[in-house]
């Protein structure tokens, strides 16, 4: 969110940056940059030459069953063929129906099985190559993924890559799509069964590796341009973001960021090879009654960008913690998108949250991205700088511990290696030209990214837990254009600032209950996000790890000094 003084500062920095770029070009020369791209459909529907698992009569992938009530989905009690290949990968699959349970709303027992396909889900890969360094950025139209989770995960995909491709870093991010398969386990048919489909997860790993391989083998010389916009410059973005149930503070990362790569030789000369869009809200514009597979509005964004500029578009979600698309949970008042009115039909989600509305929202976001590209600046590149560090947090969510014990939740990264209730992930910092990228392994609250001291809630002093404020990662980033890749490389849930973290209440019989806010009497909602957070320590550990990677001395930061020794970066 840019205030006027920050806008003036950015304008000044633009002038300074242009001068610096010229100086670097004169003295350092130009290092060539190459980019390769690929996309592969991962829609679990219909024929696919890479899919060797079962397909139901409706075309949805899943174990075959007798559809006794002719509703195009499996229902409890209907006979099904228990595929031994699923059981071999995951023993918890035995005697459980394995199919495409849609993820993202409710929790265990949601029982929202896919019944068809509206549009495709994709794995999209972008390989960057400069001065001997080669990295791969991958976007998945999924709720989330893991680096390693027993039999599946990014590490399994990496094993399938030819070492000769020279991929130094493999960054896999999920858009957090709420209309795709359950890849985590939380959204199965009953409270005691998970929604994972082992054969499909195995398939995803293979398609990640295939897309990266194709992209790496198709690199071409390019130039890079960078841009950014927000609601002030692009009115199409105004009032698209809301806070979950109105949870304070009313703060959003409003900035939409773009990278575009333009070919410099041959048939690609002067043409867009790839466009990366980085924006920050939940892709759940169709809400929880839809049962058709779709990539939601990010798919419409990509389609519009590709039609306008050519090349391949990649959408990466940013710091979307507690930030939802307008209309979700009844939040927000905007009902006009891309020149059309979409009035709310009371108590009728199917008439309110339509595919036409979803596409119109996507086209508004694409229009803003196009405006950012129109104002974008060329950025010289003198190589790719990569840094990373492991981060370790205690798995103190008792509900998650219970779900793990039952085999419902997928094994979280690092659990096996650590041999205890701790989870590990990785924070990456990438520098390429005037762009800096930081990754976050979950749904990062925007105030944690921008700085809790400045952007904490002011409505209820008694709600403050007393935990120290996490350092601003945004302020520690020194590049002109600051990208944040959320749900990368893991989905560990919400990354909630410590001062406002209220642990959920849990017991085995009653399950998880959201904690009350200290100002509930004033209309502040209960603390939903903490029920879906792996750890109360995610925010400080992530922020301290990222800030240190960015060159900050975090030893004097109270939030960092307060961490247990094993969790300190």
Buried (B, 14 or more C-beta within 10 A) or exposed (E): BBEEEEEEEEEEEEEEBBEBBEEBEEEEEEBEBBBBBBBBBBBBBEEBEEBEBBBBEBBBBBBBBEBEEEEBBBBEEBEBEBBEBBBEBBEBBEEBBBBBBBBBBEBBBBBBBBBBBBBBBBBBBBBBBBEEBBBBBBBBBBBBBBBBBBBBBBBBBBEBBEEEBBBEBBBBBBBBBBBBBBBBBBBBBBBEBBBBBBBBBBBBBBBBBBBBBBBBEBBBBBBBBBBBBBBEBBEBBBEBBBBBBBBBBEBBBBBBBBBBBBBBEEEBEEBBBBBBBBBBBBBBBBBBEBBBBBBBBBBBBBBBBBEBBBBBBBBBBBBBBBBBBBBBBEBBEBBEBBEEEBEBEEEEBEEBBBBEBBBBBBBBBBBBBBBBBEBBBEBBBBBBEBBBEEBBBBBBBBBBBBBBEBBBBBBBBBBEEBEEBBBBBBBBBBBBBBBBBBBBBBBBBBBBBBBBBEBBBEEBEEBBEEBBBBBBBBBBBEBBBBBBBBBBBBBBBBBBBBBBBBBBBBEEEEBBEBBBBBBBEEEBBBBBBBBBBBBBBBBBBBBBBBBBBBEBEBEEBEBBEBBEEEBBB
